[in-house]
Amino acid sequence: MVLRMASLTKREGSDNWYYRRTIPADVQRLLARLPKSQWPANWYKTHLSISLRTPDRAAAKAKAAEVAAGVERQ
């Protein structure tokens, strides 16, 4: 099961960039069955949203690659 559609986004009121990735419906259903204590960090039912903790877009792109690799490992 591969996660899809990664993108860099900004939240309203924040200067920092966020890594956002949509979770496929079949994976969403599997995750929903887990106890809340086992849910992945930064999971919002249909997507993952992880702060890259930088307002610089170039730095965010570089960090997003590292975060994506970590998400795939998880």
Secondary structure, DSSP 8 states (H G I E B T S, - for coil): ---EEEEEEE-TT--SEEEEEE--HHHHHHHHHS-GGGS-TTB-SSEEEEE---S-HHHHHHHHHHHHHHHHH-
